[in-house]
Amino acid sequence: MLVKCVLCDREGEISDDAPEAKRLRNRPIHTYMCPECHDRISSRTAERIATGKFCFRRTSASAEERF
Ligand SMILES: [Zn+2]
């Protein structure tokens, strides 16, 4: 499926079978972030993740293991 990064407007394509594609089907396409921006945001929010409020990285990692 085609996706567009919400932060840098870069267009990309991800596999329909990817866990991220399954998530995006249930959400607006605007929630997609390219890996570059995702890493940037993740390092910025690392402190908040450490507090336990955000755990999407862990969630996504365990989802990938299941597939
Ligand atoms: Zn981006």
N, CA, C, O and the ligand as a Tripos MOL2 file, in Angstrom:
@<TRIPOS>MOLECULE
protein
  269   267    68     0     0
PROTEIN
NO_CHARGES

@<TRIPOS>ATOM
      1 N           0.8430   -1.1980    0.0000 N.3       1 MET1
      2 CA          0.0000    0.0000    0.0000 C.3       1 MET1
      3 C           0.8750    1.2440    0.0000 C.2       1 MET1
      4 O           1.9890    1.2370    0.5240 O.2       1 MET1
      5 N           0.3450    2.3310   -0.6070 N.am      2 LEU2
      6 CA          1.0960    3.5750   -0.6550 C.3       2 LEU2
      7 C           0.8740    4.3640    0.6250 C.2       2 LEU2
      8 O          -0.2410    4.4340    1.1410 O.2       2 LEU2
      9 N           1.9320    4.9460    1.1210 N.am      3 VAL3
     10 CA          1.8410    5.7340    2.3490 C.3       3 VAL3
     11 C           2.5980    7.0410    2.1480 C.2       3 VAL3
     12 O           3.4730    7.1410    1.2880 O.2       3 VAL3
     13 N           2.2490    8.0390    2.9520 N.am      4 LYS4
     14 CA          2.9190    9.3300    2.8780 C.3       4 LYS4
     15 C           3.2990    9.7520    4.2840 C.2       4 LYS4
     16 O           2.4620    9.7730    5.1860 O.2       4 LYS4
     17 N           4.5650   10.0860    4.4610 N.am      5 CYS5
     18 CA          5.0320   10.4790    5.7870 C.3       5 CYS5
     19 C           4.4000   11.8030    6.1860 C.2       5 CYS5
     20 O           4.4180   12.7630    5.4150 O.2       5 CYS5
     21 N           3.8500   11.8530    7.3700 N.am      6 VAL6
     22 CA          3.1560   13.0630    7.8270 C.3       6 VAL6
     23 C           4.1400   14.1760    8.1440 C.2       6 VAL6
     24 O           3.7600   15.3470    8.1580 O.2       6 VAL6
     25 N           5.4000   13.8310    8.3990 N.am      7 LEU7
     26 CA          6.3660   14.8400    8.8200 C.3       7 LEU7
     27 C           7.1570   15.4230    7.6600 C.2       7 LEU7
     28 O           7.3560   16.6370    7.6070 O.2       7 LEU7
     29 N           7.6130   14.5910    6.7270 N.am      8 CYS8
     30 CA          8.4670   15.1010    5.6550 C.3       8 CYS8
     31 C           7.7990   14.9660    4.2930 C.2       8 CYS8
     32 O           8.4070   15.2990    3.2760 O.2       8 CYS8
     33 N           6.5400   14.4770    4.2550 N.am      9 ASP9
     34 CA          5.7790   14.3640    3.0090 C.3       9 ASP9
     35 C           6.4040   13.3980    2.0100 C.2       9 ASP9
     36 O           6.0190   13.3760    0.8410 O.2       9 ASP9
     37 N           7.3480   12.6160    2.4570 N.am     10 ARG10
     38 CA          7.9520   11.6430    1.5660 C.3      10 ARG10
     39 C           6.9780   10.4790    1.3550 C.2      10 ARG10
     40 O           6.3940    9.9590    2.3060 O.2      10 ARG10
     41 N           6.8190   10.0900    0.1060 N.am     11 GLU11
     42 CA          5.9170    8.9850   -0.1740 C.3      11 GLU11
     43 C           6.6880    7.6860   -0.2020 C.2      11 GLU11
     44 O           7.8430    7.6370   -0.6250 O.2      11 GLU11
     45 N           6.0490    6.6570    0.2450 N.am     12 GLY12
     46 CA          6.6950    5.3700    0.2670 C.3      12 GLY12
     47 C           5.6840    4.2700    0.1060 C.2      12 GLY12
     48 O           4.4810    4.5140    0.0110 O.2      12 GLY12
     49 N           6.1830    3.0610    0.0770 N.am     13 GLU13
     50 CA          5.3010    1.9190   -0.0690 C.3      13 GLU13
     51 C           5.6970    0.8760    0.9570 C.2      13 GLU13
     52 O           6.8780    0.5870    1.1500 O.2      13 GLU13
     53 N           4.6920    0.3180    1.6100 N.am     14 ILE14
     54 CA          4.9710   -0.7470    2.5590 C.3      14 ILE14
     55 C           4.1720   -1.9620    2.1580 C.2      14 ILE14
     56 O           3.1350   -1.8520    1.5040 O.2      14 ILE14
     57 N           4.6510   -3.1010    2.5460 N.am     15 SER15
     58 CA          3.9920   -4.3440    2.1800 C.3      15 SER15
     59 C           2.5950   -4.4260    2.7960 C.2      15 SER15
     60 O           2.3840   -4.0490    3.9490 O.2      15 SER15
     61 N           1.6510   -4.9270    2.0020 N.am     16 ASP16
     62 CA          0.2970   -5.1010    2.5250 C.3      16 ASP16
     63 C           0.2790   -6.0510    3.7160 C.2      16 ASP16
     64 O          -0.6160   -5.9910    4.5590 O.2      16 ASP16
     65 N           1.2740   -6.9250    3.7720 N.am     17 ASP17
     66 CA          1.3050   -7.9150    4.8460 C.3      17 ASP17
     67 C           2.0220   -7.3990    6.0900 C.2      17 ASP17
     68 O           2.0300   -8.0600    7.1280 O.2      17 ASP17
     69 N           2.6270   -6.2080    5.9790 N.am     18 ALA18
     70 CA          3.3650   -5.6770    7.1230 C.3      18 ALA18
     71 C           2.4000   -5.3310    8.2490 C.2      18 ALA18
     72 O           1.2860   -4.8650    8.0080 O.2      18 ALA18
     73 N           2.8420   -5.5630    9.4790 N.am     19 PRO19
     74 CA          1.9910   -5.2120   10.6360 C.3      19 PRO19
     75 C           1.5700   -3.7540   10.5920 C.2      19 PRO19
     76 O           0.4610   -3.4100   11.0010 O.2      19 PRO19
     77 N           2.4670   -2.8850   10.0900 N.am     20 GLU20
     78 CA          2.1540   -1.4670   10.0390 C.3      20 GLU20
     79 C           1.0080   -1.2170    9.0580 C.2      20 GLU20
     80 O           0.1510   -0.3710    9.3110 O.2      20 GLU20
     81 N           0.9890   -1.9400    7.9540 N.am     21 ALA21
     82 CA         -0.0820   -1.7610    6.9690 C.3      21 ALA21
     83 C          -1.4250   -2.1370    7.5770 C.2      21 ALA21
     84 O          -2.4300   -1.4690    7.3350 O.2      21 ALA21
     85 N          -1.4410   -3.1940    8.3590 N.am     22 LYS22
     86 CA         -2.6930   -3.6180    8.9990 C.3      22 LYS22
     87 C          -3.1790   -2.5710    9.9770 C.2      22 LYS22
     88 O          -4.3810   -2.3330   10.1030 O.2      22 LYS22
     89 N          -2.2270   -1.9370   10.6770 N.am     23 ARG23
     90 CA         -2.6120   -0.8790   11.6070 C.3      23 ARG23
     91 C          -3.1450    0.3220   10.8490 C.2      23 ARG23
     92 O          -4.1470    0.9200   11.2420 O.2      23 ARG23
     93 N          -2.4550    0.6840    9.7290 N.am     24 LEU24
     94 CA         -2.8300    1.8910    8.9950 C.3      24 LEU24
     95 C          -4.1980    1.7440    8.3420 C.2      24 LEU24
     96 O          -4.8820    2.7420    8.1150 O.2      24 LEU24
     97 N          -4.6060    0.5210    8.0380 N.am     25 ARG25
     98 CA         -5.9130    0.3280    7.4230 C.3      25 ARG25
     99 C          -7.0260    0.7660    8.3610 C.2      25 ARG25
    100 O          -8.1000    1.1710    7.9180 O.2      25 ARG25
    101 N          -6.7690    0.6840    9.6340 N.am     26 ASN26
    102 CA         -7.7940    1.0630   10.6130 C.3      26 ASN26
    103 C          -7.6320    2.5050   11.0840 C.2      26 ASN26
    104 O          -8.3760    2.9720   11.9460 O.2      26 ASN26
    105 N          -6.6600    3.2010   10.5160 N.am     27 ARG27
    106 CA         -6.3960    4.5770   10.9340 C.3      27 ARG27
    107 C          -6.1890    5.4390    9.7000 C.2      27 ARG27
    108 O          -5.9060    4.9190    8.6210 O.2      27 ARG27
    109 N          -6.3240    6.7410    9.8460 N.am     28 PRO28
    110 CA         -6.0390    7.6400    8.7170 C.3      28 PRO28
    111 C          -4.6100    7.4540    8.2400 C.2      28 PRO28
    112 O          -3.7090    7.1830    9.0340 O.2      28 PRO28
    113 N          -4.4070    7.6030    6.9270 N.am     29 ILE29
    114 CA         -3.0750    7.4020    6.3620 C.3      29 ILE29
    115 C          -2.1010    8.4430    6.9010 C.2      29 ILE29
    116 O          -0.8860    8.2620    6.8270 O.2      29 ILE29
    117 N          -2.6380    9.5260    7.4420 N.am     30 HIS30
    118 CA         -1.7900   10.6140    7.9290 C.3      30 HIS30
    119 C          -0.9660   10.2080    9.1390 C.2      30 HIS30
    120 O          -0.0540   10.9340    9.5340 O.2      30 HIS30
    121 N          -1.2660    9.0810    9.7240 N.am     31 THR31
    122 CA         -0.5140    8.6800   10.9030 C.3      31 THR31
    123 C           0.8060    8.0180   10.5300 C.2      31 THR31
    124 O           1.6040    7.6840   11.4060 O.2      31 THR31
    125 N           1.0440    7.8250    9.2100 N.am     32 TYR32
    126 CA          2.2640    7.1420    8.8230 C.3      32 TYR32
    127 C           3.4850    8.0420    8.9990 C.2      32 TYR32
    128 O           3.4410    9.2270    8.6690 O.2      32 TYR32
    129 N           4.5540    7.4850    9.5100 N.am     33 MET33
    130 CA          5.8350    8.1770    9.5720 C.3      33 MET33
    131 C           6.8790    7.2730    8.9330 C.2      33 MET33
    132 O           6.9120    6.0670    9.1800 O.2      33 MET33
    133 N           7.7390    7.8800    8.1000 N.am     34 CYS34
    134 CA          8.8150    7.0970    7.5040 C.3      34 CYS34
    135 C           9.8000    6.6990    8.6110 C.2      34 CYS34
    136 O           9.8440    7.3370    9.6630 O.2      34 CYS34
    137 N          10.5790    5.6600    8.3740 N.am     35 PRO35
    138 CA         11.5060    5.1880    9.4200 C.3      35 PRO35
    139 C          12.4120    6.2950    9.9350 C.2      35 PRO35
    140 O          12.7090    6.3520   11.1290 O.2      35 PRO35
    141 N          12.8540    7.1750    9.0420 N.am     36 GLU36
    142 CA         13.7340    8.2630    9.4650 C.3      36 GLU36
    143 C          13.0680    9.1530   10.5060 C.2      36 GLU36
    144 O          13.6230    9.4070   11.5750 O.2      36 GLU36
    145 N          11.8560    9.6240   10.1700 N.am     37 CYS37
    146 CA         11.1460   10.5050   11.0960 C.3      37 CYS37
    147 C          10.7450    9.7270   12.3470 C.2      37 CYS37
    148 O          10.7540   10.2630   13.4550 O.2      37 CYS37
    149 N          10.3970    8.4680   12.1560 N.am     38 HIS38
    150 CA          9.9910    7.6620   13.3020 C.3      38 HIS38
    151 C          11.1250    7.5680   14.3060 C.2      38 HIS38
    152 O          10.9130    7.6900   15.5120 O.2      38 HIS38
    153 N          12.3460    7.3480   13.7910 N.am     39 ASP39
    154 CA         13.5030    7.2730   14.6860 C.3      39 ASP39
    155 C          13.7290    8.6000   15.3860 C.2      39 ASP39
    156 O          14.0470    8.6420   16.5740 O.2      39 ASP39
    157 N          13.5590    9.7020   14.6270 N.am     40 ARG40
    158 CA         13.7720   11.0220   15.1970 C.3      40 ARG40
    159 C          12.7790   11.2730   16.3340 C.2      40 ARG40
    160 O          13.1550   11.6980   17.4260 O.2      40 ARG40
    161 N          11.5030   10.9980   16.0500 N.am     41 ILE41
    162 CA         10.4770   11.2010   17.0720 C.3      41 ILE41
    163 C          10.7140   10.2680   18.2510 C.2      41 ILE41
    164 O          10.5520   10.6570   19.4070 O.2      41 ILE41
    165 N          11.0960    9.0400   17.9460 N.am     42 SER42
    166 CA         11.2650    8.0570   19.0110 C.3      42 SER42
    167 C          12.3600    8.4770   19.9770 C.2      42 SER42
    168 O          12.2130    8.3470   21.1920 O.2      42 SER42
    169 N          13.4630    8.9840   19.4260 N.am     43 SER43
    170 CA         14.5380    9.3990   20.3280 C.3      43 SER43
    171 C          14.1120   10.6110   21.1330 C.2      43 SER43
    172 O          14.5290   10.7860   22.2780 O.2      43 SER43
    173 N          13.2710   11.4570   20.5240 N.am     44 ARG44
    174 CA         12.7970   12.6330   21.2390 C.3      44 ARG44
    175 C          11.8390   12.2450   22.3610 C.2      44 ARG44
    176 O          11.8240   12.8680   23.4220 O.2      44 ARG44
    177 N          11.0470   11.2200   22.1170 N.am     45 THR45
    178 CA         10.0550   10.8280   23.1120 C.3      45 THR45
    179 C          10.5680    9.7040   23.9970 C.2      45 THR45
    180 O           9.8200    9.1330   24.7910 O.2      45 THR45
    181 N          11.8490    9.3910   23.8550 N.am     46 ALA46
    182 CA         12.4070    8.2850   24.6270 C.3      46 ALA46
    183 C          12.1960    8.5050   26.1190 C.2      46 ALA46
    184 O          11.9340    7.5650   26.8690 O.2      46 ALA46
    185 N          12.3150    9.7640   26.5370 N.am     47 GLU47
    186 CA         12.1300   10.0380   27.9570 C.3      47 GLU47
    187 C          10.7160    9.7090   28.3960 C.2      47 GLU47
    188 O          10.4950    9.1330   29.4620 O.2      47 GLU47
    189 N           9.7390   10.0950   27.5320 N.am     48 ARG48
    190 CA          8.3510    9.8190   27.8890 C.3      48 ARG48
    191 C           8.0620    8.3220   27.8400 C.2      48 ARG48
    192 O           7.2990    7.7910   28.6460 O.2      48 ARG48
    193 N           8.6940    7.6520   26.8690 N.am     49 ILE49
    194 CA          8.5020    6.2020   26.7930 C.3      49 ILE49
    195 C           9.0130    5.5430   28.0670 C.2      49 ILE49
    196 O           8.4340    4.5790   28.5670 O.2      49 ILE49
    197 N          10.1160    6.0890   28.5790 N.am     50 ALA50
    198 CA         10.7240    5.5210   29.7810 C.3      50 ALA50
    199 C           9.7800    5.6260   30.9720 C.2      50 ALA50
    200 O           9.8700    4.8300   31.9070 O.2      50 ALA50
    201 N           8.8750    6.6050   30.9460 N.am     51 THR51
    202 CA          7.9430    6.7490   32.0500 C.3      51 THR51
    203 C           6.8460    5.6940   31.9860 C.2      51 THR51
    204 O           6.1240    5.4790   32.9590 O.2      51 THR51
    205 N           6.7230    5.0330   30.8260 N.am     52 GLY52
    206 CA          5.7010    4.0000   30.6810 C.3      52 GLY52
    207 C           4.4200    4.5040   30.0510 C.2      52 GLY52
    208 O           3.4820    3.7280   29.8640 O.2      52 GLY52
    209 N           4.3550    5.8000   29.7140 N.am     53 LYS53
    210 CA          3.1330    6.3320   29.1190 C.3      53 LYS53
    211 C           3.0030    5.9200   27.6660 C.2      53 LYS53
    212 O           1.8960    5.7010   27.1740 O.2      53 LYS53
    213 N           4.1200    5.8140   26.9840 N.am     54 PHE54
    214 CA          4.0940    5.3870   25.5900 C.3      54 PHE54
    215 C           4.8120    4.0430   25.4640 C.2      54 PHE54
    216 O           5.9540    3.8920   25.8980 O.2      54 PHE54
    217 N           4.1350    3.0900   24.8760 N.am     55 CYS55
    218 CA          4.7690    1.7850   24.7140 C.3      55 CYS55
    219 C           4.5520    1.2720   23.3050 C.2      55 CYS55
    220 O           4.5580    0.0610   23.0850 O.2      55 CYS55
    221 N           4.3540    2.1940   22.3150 N.am     56 PHE56
    222 CA          4.0400    1.7260   20.9640 C.3      56 PHE56
    223 C           5.2110    0.9930   20.3320 C.2      56 PHE56
    224 O           5.0160    0.1190   19.4880 O.2      56 PHE56
    225 N           6.4410    1.3480   20.7410 N.am     57 ARG57
    226 CA          7.5930    0.6410   20.1670 C.3      57 ARG57
    227 C           7.5670   -0.8260   20.5930 C.2      57 ARG57
    228 O           7.7850   -1.7250   19.7800 O.2      57 ARG57
    229 N           7.2970   -1.0530   21.8780 N.am     58 ARG58
    230 CA          7.2210   -2.4230   22.3600 C.3      58 ARG58
    231 C           6.0590   -3.1590   21.7100 C.2      58 ARG58
    232 O           6.1800   -4.3180   21.3150 O.2      58 ARG58
    233 N           4.9130   -2.4510   21.6040 N.am     59 THR59
    234 CA          3.7320   -3.0640   21.0070 C.3      59 THR59
    235 C           4.0220   -3.4850   19.5820 C.2      59 THR59
    236 O           3.6940   -4.5990   19.1730 O.2      59 THR59
    237 N           4.6490   -2.5740   18.8170 N.am     60 SER60
    238 CA          4.9170   -2.8790   17.4220 C.3      60 SER60
    239 C           5.9360   -4.0090   17.3000 C.2      60 SER60
    240 O           5.8410   -4.8280   16.3860 O.2      60 SER60
    241 N           6.9040   -4.0600   18.2050 N.am     61 ALA61
    242 CA          7.9020   -5.1220   18.1310 C.3      61 ALA61
    243 C           7.2610   -6.4770   18.4010 C.2      61 ALA61
    244 O           7.5720   -7.4560   17.7220 O.2      61 ALA61
    245 N           6.3800   -6.5430   19.3770 N.am     62 SER62
    246 CA          5.7640   -7.8320   19.6740 C.3      62 SER62
    247 C           4.7980   -8.2210   18.5650 C.2      62 SER62
    248 O           4.5970   -9.4100   18.3180 O.2      62 SER62
    249 N           4.1900   -7.2360   17.8840 N.am     63 ALA63
    250 CA          3.2950   -7.5550   16.7770 C.3      63 ALA63
    251 C           4.0980   -8.1550   15.6300 C.2      63 ALA63
    252 O           3.6310   -9.0740   14.9580 O.2      63 ALA63
    253 N           5.3030   -7.6390   15.4050 N.am     64 GLU64
    254 CA          6.1040   -8.1630   14.3250 C.3      64 GLU64
    255 C           6.5080   -9.6030   14.5960 C.2      64 GLU64
    256 O           6.5830  -10.4190   13.6770 O.2      64 GLU64
    257 N           6.7630   -9.9090   15.8440 N.am     65 GLU65
    258 CA          7.1460  -11.2760   16.1760 C.3      65 GLU65
    259 C           6.0210  -12.2500   15.8740 C.2      65 GLU65
    260 O           6.2490  -13.3940   15.4790 O.2      65 GLU65
    261 N           4.8000  -11.7680   16.0690 N.am     66 ARG66
    262 CA          3.6660  -12.6600   15.8410 C.3      66 ARG66
    263 C           3.5050  -12.9880   14.3600 C.2      66 ARG66
    264 O           2.9910  -14.0490   14.0080 O.2      66 ARG66
    265 N           3.9560  -12.0570   13.4770 N.am     67 PHE67
    266 CA          3.8040  -12.3320   12.0390 C.3      67 PHE67
    267 C           5.0860  -12.9210   11.5110 C.2      67 PHE67
    268 O           5.1810  -13.2290   10.3230 O.2      67 PHE67
    269 ZN          9.4480   11.3260    7.1620 Zn       68 ZN68
@<TRIPOS>BOND
     1     1     2 1
     2     2     3 1
     3     3     4 2
     4     3     5 am
     5     5     6 1
     6     6     7 1
     7     7     8 2
     8     7     9 am
     9     9    10 1
    10    10    11 1
    11    11    12 2
    12    11    13 am
    13    13    14 1
    14    14    15 1
    15    15    16 2
    16    15    17 am
    17    17    18 1
    18    18    19 1
    19    19    20 2
    20    19    21 am
    21    21    22 1
    22    22    23 1
    23    23    24 2
    24    23    25 am
    25    25    26 1
    26    26    27 1
    27    27    28 2
    28    27    29 am
    29    29    30 1
    30    30    31 1
    31    31    32 2
    32    31    33 am
    33    33    34 1
    34    34    35 1
    35    35    36 2
    36    35    37 am
    37    37    38 1
    38    38    39 1
    39    39    40 2
    40    39    41 am
    41    41    42 1
    42    42    43 1
    43    43    44 2
    44    43    45 am
    45    45    46 1
    46    46    47 1
    47    47    48 2
    48    47    49 am
    49    49    50 1
    50    50    51 1
    51    51    52 2
    52    51    53 am
    53    53    54 1
    54    54    55 1
    55    55    56 2
    56    55    57 am
    57    57    58 1
    58    58    59 1
    59    59    60 2
    60    59    61 am
    61    61    62 1
    62    62    63 1
    63    63    64 2
    64    63    65 am
    65    65    66 1
    66    66    67 1
    67    67    68 2
    68    67    69 am
    69    69    70 1
    70    70    71 1
    71    71    72 2
    72    71    73 am
    73    73    74 1
    74    74    75 1
    75    75    76 2
    76    75    77 am
    77    77    78 1
    78    78    79 1
    79    79    80 2
    80    79    81 am
    81    81    82 1
    82    82    83 1
    83    83    84 2
    84    83    85 am
    85    85    86 1
    86    86    87 1
    87    87    88 2
    88    87    89 am
    89    89    90 1
    90    90    91 1
    91    91    92 2
    92    91    93 am
    93    93    94 1
    94    94    95 1
    95    95    96 2
    96    95    97 am
    97    97    98 1
    98    98    99 1
    99    99   100 2
   100    99   101 am
   101   101   102 1
   102   102   103 1
   103   103   104 2
   104   103   105 am
   105   105   106 1
   106   106   107 1
   107   107   108 2
   108   107   109 am
   109   109   110 1
   110   110   111 1
   111   111   112 2
   112   111   113 am
   113   113   114 1
   114   114   115 1
   115   115   116 2
   116   115   117 am
   117   117   118 1
   118   118   119 1
   119   119   120 2
   120   119   121 am
   121   121   122 1
   122   122   123 1
   123   123   124 2
   124   123   125 am
   125   125   126 1
   126   126   127 1
   127   127   128 2
   128   127   129 am
   129   129   130 1
   130   130   131 1
   131   131   132 2
   132   131   133 am
   133   133   134 1
   134   134   135 1
   135   135   136 2
   136   135   137 am
   137   137   138 1
   138   138   139 1
   139   139   140 2
   140   139   141 am
   141   141   142 1
   142   142   143 1
   143   143   144 2
   144   143   145 am
   145   145   146 1
   146   146   147 1
   147   147   148 2
   148   147   149 am
   149   149   150 1
   150   150   151 1
   151   151   152 2
   152   151   153 am
   153   153   154 1
   154   154   155 1
   155   155   156 2
   156   155   157 am
   157   157   158 1
   158   158   159 1
   159   159   160 2
   160   159   161 am
   161   161   162 1
   162   162   163 1
   163   163   164 2
   164   163   165 am
   165   165   166 1
   166   166   167 1
   167   167   168 2
   168   167   169 am
   169   169   170 1
   170   170   171 1
   171   171   172 2
   172   171   173 am
   173   173   174 1
   174   174   175 1
   175   175   176 2
   176   175   177 am
   177   177   178 1
   178   178   179 1
   179   179   180 2
   180   179   181 am
   181   181   182 1
   182   182   183 1
   183   183   184 2
   184   183   185 am
   185   185   186 1
   186   186   187 1
   187   187   188 2
   188   187   189 am
   189   189   190 1
   190   190   191 1
   191   191   192 2
   192   191   193 am
   193   193   194 1
   194   194   195 1
   195   195   196 2
   196   195   197 am
   197   197   198 1
   198   198   199 1
   199   199   200 2
   200   199   201 am
   201   201   202 1
   202   202   203 1
   203   203   204 2
   204   203   205 am
   205   205   206 1
   206   206   207 1
   207   207   208 2
   208   207   209 am
   209   209   210 1
   210   210   211 1
   211   211   212 2
   212   211   213 am
   213   213   214 1
   214   214   215 1
   215   215   216 2
   216   215   217 am
   217   217   218 1
   218   218   219 1
   219   219   220 2
   220   219   221 am
   221   221   222 1
   222   222   223 1
   223   223   224 2
   224   223   225 am
   225   225   226 1
   226   226   227 1
   227   227   228 2
   228   227   229 am
   229   229   230 1
   230   230   231 1
   231   231   232 2
   232   231   233 am
   233   233   234 1
   234   234   235 1
   235   235   236 2
   236   235   237 am
   237   237   238 1
   238   238   239 1
   239   239   240 2
   240   239   241 am
   241   241   242 1
   242   242   243 1
   243   243   244 2
   244   243   245 am
   245   245   246 1
   246   246   247 1
   247   247   248 2
   248   247   249 am
   249   249   250 1
   250   250   251 1
   251   251   252 2
   252   251   253 am
   253   253   254 1
   254   254   255 1
   255   255   256 2
   256   255   257 am
   257   257   258 1
   258   258   259 1
   259   259   260 2
   260   259   261 am
   261   261   262 1
   262   262   263 1
   263   263   264 2
   264   263   265 am
   265   265   266 1
   266   266   267 1
   267   267   268 2
@<TRIPOS>SUBSTRUCTURE
     1 MET1         2 RESIDUE 1 A MET
     2 LEU2         6 RESIDUE 1 A LEU
     3 VAL3        10 RESIDUE 1 A VAL
     4 LYS4        14 RESIDUE 1 A LYS
     5 CYS5        18 RESIDUE 1 A CYS
     6 VAL6        22 RESIDUE 1 A VAL
     7 LEU7        26 RESIDUE 1 A LEU
     8 CYS8        30 RESIDUE 1 A CYS
     9 ASP9        34 RESIDUE 1 A ASP
    10 ARG10       38 RESIDUE 1 A ARG
    11 GLU11       42 RESIDUE 1 A GLU
    12 GLY12       46 RESIDUE 1 A GLY
    13 GLU13       50 RESIDUE 1 A GLU
    14 ILE14       54 RESIDUE 1 A ILE
    15 SER15       58 RESIDUE 1 A SER
    16 ASP16       62 RESIDUE 1 A ASP
    17 ASP17       66 RESIDUE 1 A ASP
    18 ALA18       70 RESIDUE 1 A ALA
    19 PRO19       74 RESIDUE 1 A PRO
    20 GLU20       78 RESIDUE 1 A GLU
    21 ALA21       82 RESIDUE 1 A ALA
    22 LYS22       86 RESIDUE 1 A LYS
    23 ARG23       90 RESIDUE 1 A ARG
    24 LEU24       94 RESIDUE 1 A LEU
    25 ARG25       98 RESIDUE 1 A ARG
    26 ASN26      102 RESIDUE 1 A ASN
    27 ARG27      106 RESIDUE 1 A ARG
    28 PRO28      110 RESIDUE 1 A PRO
    29 ILE29      114 RESIDUE 1 A ILE
    30 HIS30      118 RESIDUE 1 A HIS
    31 THR31      122 RESIDUE 1 A THR
    32 TYR32      126 RESIDUE 1 A TYR
    33 MET33      130 RESIDUE 1 A MET
    34 CYS34      134 RESIDUE 1 A CYS
    35 PRO35      138 RESIDUE 1 A PRO
    36 GLU36      142 RESIDUE 1 A GLU
    37 CYS37      146 RESIDUE 1 A CYS
    38 HIS38      150 RESIDUE 1 A HIS
    39 ASP39      154 RESIDUE 1 A ASP
    40 ARG40      158 RESIDUE 1 A ARG
    41 ILE41      162 RESIDUE 1 A ILE
    42 SER42      166 RESIDUE 1 A SER
    43 SER43      170 RESIDUE 1 A SER
    44 ARG44      174 RESIDUE 1 A ARG
    45 THR45      178 RESIDUE 1 A THR
    46 ALA46      182 RESIDUE 1 A ALA
    47 GLU47      186 RESIDUE 1 A GLU
    48 ARG48      190 RESIDUE 1 A ARG
    49 ILE49      194 RESIDUE 1 A ILE
    50 ALA50      198 RESIDUE 1 A ALA
    51 THR51      202 RESIDUE 1 A THR
    52 GLY52      206 RESIDUE 1 A GLY
    53 LYS53      210 RESIDUE 1 A LYS
    54 PHE54      214 RESIDUE 1 A PHE
    55 CYS55      218 RESIDUE 1 A CYS
    56 PHE56      222 RESIDUE 1 A PHE
    57 ARG57      226 RESIDUE 1 A ARG
    58 ARG58      230 RESIDUE 1 A ARG
    59 THR59      234 RESIDUE 1 A THR
    60 SER60      238 RESIDUE 1 A SER
    61 ALA61      242 RESIDUE 1 A ALA
    62 SER62      246 RESIDUE 1 A SER
    63 ALA63      250 RESIDUE 1 A ALA
    64 GLU64      254 RESIDUE 1 A GLU
    65 GLU65      258 RESIDUE 1 A GLU
    66 ARG66      262 RESIDUE 1 A ARG
    67 PHE67      266 RESIDUE 1 A PHE
    68 ZN68       269 GROUP 0 **** ****
